[in-house]
Each structure stands twice: as C-alpha cells, then as structure tokens.
C-alpha cells in the first residue's frame, strides 16, 4: 500500500526524515496542479481587473502610458521594449547573485524558497514567472500607478504615485517570518525601479519582460540547490 502524502512539499518534508526527501517528488502529484490552478486564477483575475480598469479610464491600448510611447511603429516599440526588459532583467539577476554572496539574509531567503518550491516542475515555474509578470505589472504599474497619475499628474504626484504603487506591490510579497523580510524590502525597491522604467519608456512590455526574466532566472536558480549560509 502506498503512502498518502500531503499536497504541499513543505508538509511532506516535515513528515519524513531528510534522507527520504529525495524520493518525495514522484509522490506529490497534486502540488503542481494546485499551484498551477492558483497561479492561473489569481493572476488571471488581476489581469482582467486591470484591463477593465484601464479601459474605462480611457486607455485604448492598455500597454501604452498615454502618449509617452516612442515615436515609432507600435510593433517595433514592443519588440524593442521586450529586448530592453530582458537585458535589464539579466543584469538585475547578476546583481542579485552578487548580493547573495555578500548578505546572509538573501542566502537565508534563497534557502527558504528552495524548500518551498524545490519539487515544482519547470513548466509550473515558467507559468508562475509568466502569469505573475503579466498580472502584477498590469495591475500595479498599469492600473494603480496609472490611476494615481491620472488624478495627481504633478511632479510631486508622480513621486507619490510611484512610492504608493510600489508599497502596495511589496504587500503582495509578504510572508511570515523574519527570513522573508528581504523579499518584501527588495520587492518595494524593484517596484520603484519598474515604475520609473514604465514612465520613462512609456509602455508595459519593458517592465513585463524585465519582471519575467528576473522571476524565471531566480526561480530556476532557487530550485537547483540550497546555498551555504
């Protein structure tokens, strides 16, 4: 008779000795399905809400910030923005690796996430990176930041809008325990960078591409192995 395992990998780890965890992967079939459904439903909901929100605010093209787009054909700008976002994302990933070597808090955070998602498939990691980048950027940069800028378009209003939208973005990245503080703080800083990049280049494709690149590379790195603290 087979052993019934809890649906989440973290619960499974607590039920077995460490030497047995190598054999858990094939015995947690429901974890990937539950993660996949949660990701699709949650970020799908954020995406729909954002699209409706921006449409009724008067954005015929939800990926553009007013008339801040570059003076070029839309598809060329989108391609260029995606390439810029991917390049900046790779630079940010390299910076994260450097900071991880220097700061213990980031290494602890790496190990915590490693224990949480170590048995997640590449497909589910890809879906998580893709859906989260679309949903979060449409909602926090497109809808929320755009709404604040619509009502307070002054210079001080722009600074306030960037900070508020970034703070709300960081609230989505809160988890219990001190080890996750670095995640919340870095999310706030990343939110500010994404907001400024969105306002500077004028479309969401650049921040979506950057966000996806950072998420995908970091998730793949986290699942490989824990780091020495």
C-alpha positions as CSV (number, residue, x, y, z in Angstrom):
1,X,0.0,0.0,0.0
2,X,1.4,3.4,-1.0
3,X,1.8,6.3,1.5
4,X,-0.6,9.2,1.2
5,X,1.4,12.4,1.1
6,X,0.1,15.9,2.0
7,X,-0.4,18.1,-1.1
8,X,2.3,20.6,-0.3
9,X,6.0,19.9,-0.5
10,X,6.7,21.7,2.7
11,X,4.3,19.5,4.6
12,X,5.9,16.4,3.1
13,X,9.3,17.5,4.2
14,X,8.1,17.7,7.8
15,X,6.7,14.2,7.7
16,X,9.8,12.3,6.6
17,X,13.5,12.2,7.6
18,X,15.8,14.2,5.5
19,X,17.3,11.2,3.7
20,X,13.8,10.4,2.4
21,X,13.1,13.7,0.8
22,X,14.9,12.8,-2.4
23,X,12.0,10.3,-3.1
24,X,9.2,12.6,-2.5
25,X,9.0,14.3,-5.9
26,X,7.1,11.5,-7.5
27,X,4.7,11.2,-4.6
28,X,3.3,14.8,-4.7
29,X,1.2,14.8,-7.9
30,X,-1.3,17.3,-6.5
31,X,1.2,20.1,-5.7
32,X,1.8,21.1,-9.3
33,X,-1.9,21.0,-10.2
34,X,-2.8,23.1,-7.1
35,X,0.0,25.6,-7.8
36,X,-1.0,25.8,-11.5
37,X,-4.7,26.5,-10.7
38,X,-3.8,29.1,-8.0
39,X,-1.4,30.9,-10.3
40,X,-3.8,31.0,-13.3
41,X,-6.9,32.0,-11.2
42,X,-5.2,34.7,-9.1
43,X,-3.1,36.4,-11.8
44,X,-5.8,35.9,-14.4
45,X,-8.2,37.8,-12.0
46,X,-5.6,40.6,-11.6
47,X,-5.2,40.8,-15.4
48,X,-8.9,41.0,-16.1
49,X,-9.5,43.6,-13.4
50,X,-6.6,45.7,-14.7
51,X,-7.7,45.5,-18.3
52,X,-11.3,46.6,-17.4
53,X,-9.9,49.3,-15.1
54,X,-7.6,50.8,-17.7
55,X,-10.2,50.5,-20.5
56,X,-12.8,52.6,-18.6
57,X,-10.1,55.1,-17.7
58,X,-9.7,55.7,-21.5
59,X,-6.7,53.6,-22.5
60,X,-7.5,52.1,-25.9
61,X,-4.1,50.4,-25.8
62,X,-3.5,49.2,-22.2
63,X,0.2,48.6,-22.8
64,X,1.0,52.2,-23.5
65,X,1.2,55.0,-21.0
66,X,-0.7,57.9,-22.6
67,X,1.5,59.4,-25.3
68,X,4.8,58.6,-23.8
69,X,5.5,55.9,-26.3
70,X,8.5,56.2,-28.6
71,X,7.9,57.8,-32.0
72,X,8.0,54.5,-33.9
73,X,5.7,51.8,-35.1
74,X,3.9,50.1,-32.2
75,X,5.1,46.6,-33.0
76,X,8.7,47.8,-33.3
77,X,8.4,49.6,-30.0
78,X,7.0,46.5,-28.4
79,X,9.8,44.3,-29.7
80,X,12.4,46.8,-28.6
81,X,10.9,47.2,-25.2
82,X,10.8,43.4,-24.7
83,X,14.5,43.1,-25.6
84,X,15.4,46.0,-23.3
85,X,13.4,44.5,-20.5
86,X,15.1,41.1,-20.9
87,X,18.6,42.7,-21.0
88,X,17.9,44.7,-17.8
89,X,16.4,41.7,-16.2
90,X,19.6,39.7,-16.8
91,X,21.6,42.5,-15.3
92,X,19.3,42.5,-12.2
93,X,19.7,38.7,-11.9
94,X,23.5,39.1,-11.9
95,X,23.3,41.8,-9.2
96,X,21.1,39.5,-7.1
97,X,23.7,36.8,-7.3
98,X,26.4,39.2,-6.2
99,X,24.3,40.5,-3.3
100,X,23.5,36.9,-2.3
101,X,27.2,36.2,-1.8
102,X,27.6,39.2,0.4
103,X,24.4,39.2,2.5
104,X,23.3,36.3,4.8
105,X,19.7,37.5,4.7
106,X,19.5,36.9,1.0
107,X,21.0,33.4,1.3
108,X,18.5,32.5,4.0
109,X,15.7,33.7,1.7
110,X,17.1,31.6,-1.1
111,X,17.0,28.5,1.1
112,X,13.5,29.2,2.4
113,X,12.2,29.4,-1.2
114,X,14.2,26.3,-2.1
115,X,12.4,24.3,0.5
116,X,9.0,25.6,-0.7
117,X,9.4,25.1,-4.5
118,X,12.2,22.5,-4.8
119,X,9.8,19.9,-6.3
120,X,8.0,22.3,-8.7
121,X,8.3,21.3,-12.3
122,X,10.0,23.6,-14.9
123,X,6.6,24.1,-16.6
124,X,4.9,25.3,-13.4
125,X,7.9,27.6,-12.7
126,X,7.6,29.0,-16.2
127,X,3.8,29.6,-15.8
128,X,4.4,31.2,-12.4
129,X,7.0,33.6,-13.8
130,X,4.9,34.4,-16.9
131,X,1.5,34.9,-15.2
132,X,2.9,36.8,-12.3
133,X,4.8,39.2,-14.5
134,X,1.7,40.0,-16.6
135,X,-0.7,40.2,-13.8
136,X,1.4,42.2,-11.4
137,X,2.6,44.7,-14.0
138,X,-0.8,45.3,-15.5
139,X,-2.3,45.8,-12.0
140,X,0.4,47.7,-10.1
141,X,2.0,49.7,-12.9
142,X,-0.8,49.9,-15.5
143,X,-3.9,50.2,-13.3
144,X,-2.8,51.5,-9.9
145,X,0.1,53.7,-10.8
146,X,-1.8,55.0,-13.9
147,X,-4.8,55.9,-11.7
148,X,-2.8,57.9,-9.2
149,X,-1.0,59.7,-12.1
150,X,-4.4,60.4,-13.6
151,X,-5.6,62.3,-10.5
152,X,-2.3,63.9,-9.4
153,X,-0.2,64.5,-12.5
154,X,2.2,67.0,-10.8
155,X,5.9,66.2,-10.2
156,X,5.2,65.6,-6.5
157,X,2.2,63.5,-7.5
158,X,4.4,61.3,-9.7
159,X,6.8,60.7,-6.9
160,X,4.0,59.9,-4.5
161,X,2.3,57.6,-7.1
162,X,5.5,55.7,-7.6
163,X,6.0,55.2,-3.9
164,X,2.4,54.2,-3.2
165,X,2.1,51.7,-6.0
166,X,5.5,50.2,-5.1
167,X,4.4,49.9,-1.5
168,X,1.2,48.1,-2.5
169,X,3.3,45.9,-4.7
170,X,5.5,44.9,-1.8
171,X,2.5,44.0,0.3
172,X,1.9,41.1,-2.2
173,X,5.3,39.8,-1.3
174,X,4.9,39.4,2.4
175,X,5.3,36.1,4.2
176,X,5.5,35.2,7.9
177,X,8.9,35.1,9.5
178,X,12.0,37.3,9.5
179,X,13.7,35.4,6.8
180,X,11.2,36.8,4.3
181,X,11.8,40.5,5.2
182,X,14.4,40.7,2.5
183,X,11.8,39.6,-0.1
184,X,9.4,42.4,0.9
185,X,12.0,45.1,1.0
186,X,13.6,44.1,-2.3
187,X,10.1,44.0,-3.8
188,X,9.5,47.6,-2.8
189,X,12.8,48.7,-4.4
190,X,12.0,46.6,-7.5
191,X,8.6,48.2,-7.7
192,X,10.1,51.7,-7.7
193,X,12.6,50.7,-10.5
194,X,9.8,49.2,-12.6
195,X,7.6,52.2,-12.1
196,X,10.3,54.6,-13.2
197,X,11.2,52.4,-16.2
198,X,7.5,52.3,-17.2
199,X,7.2,56.1,-17.0
200,X,10.5,56.6,-18.9
201,X,9.9,54.3,-21.8
202,X,6.1,54.6,-21.9
203,X,4.9,51.0,-22.2
204,X,4.3,48.0,-20.1
205,X,6.2,45.5,-22.3
206,X,9.6,46.6,-20.9
207,X,8.6,46.0,-17.3
208,X,6.7,42.8,-18.1
209,X,9.8,41.4,-19.8
210,X,12.1,42.5,-17.0
211,X,9.8,41.1,-14.4
212,X,9.5,37.8,-16.2
213,X,13.3,37.5,-16.7
214,X,14.0,38.1,-13.1
215,X,11.3,35.7,-11.9
216,X,12.2,32.9,-14.3
217,X,16.0,33.1,-13.7
218,X,15.7,33.4,-9.9
219,X,13.1,30.6,-9.7
220,X,15.4,28.3,-11.7
221,X,18.4,29.2,-9.6
222,X,16.5,28.6,-6.3
223,X,15.3,25.1,-7.3
224,X,18.7,23.8,-8.1
225,X,20.2,23.6,-4.7
226,X,20.4,25.5,-1.3
227,X,23.2,27.8,-0.7
228,X,25.7,27.7,2.2
229,X,24.7,30.2,4.9
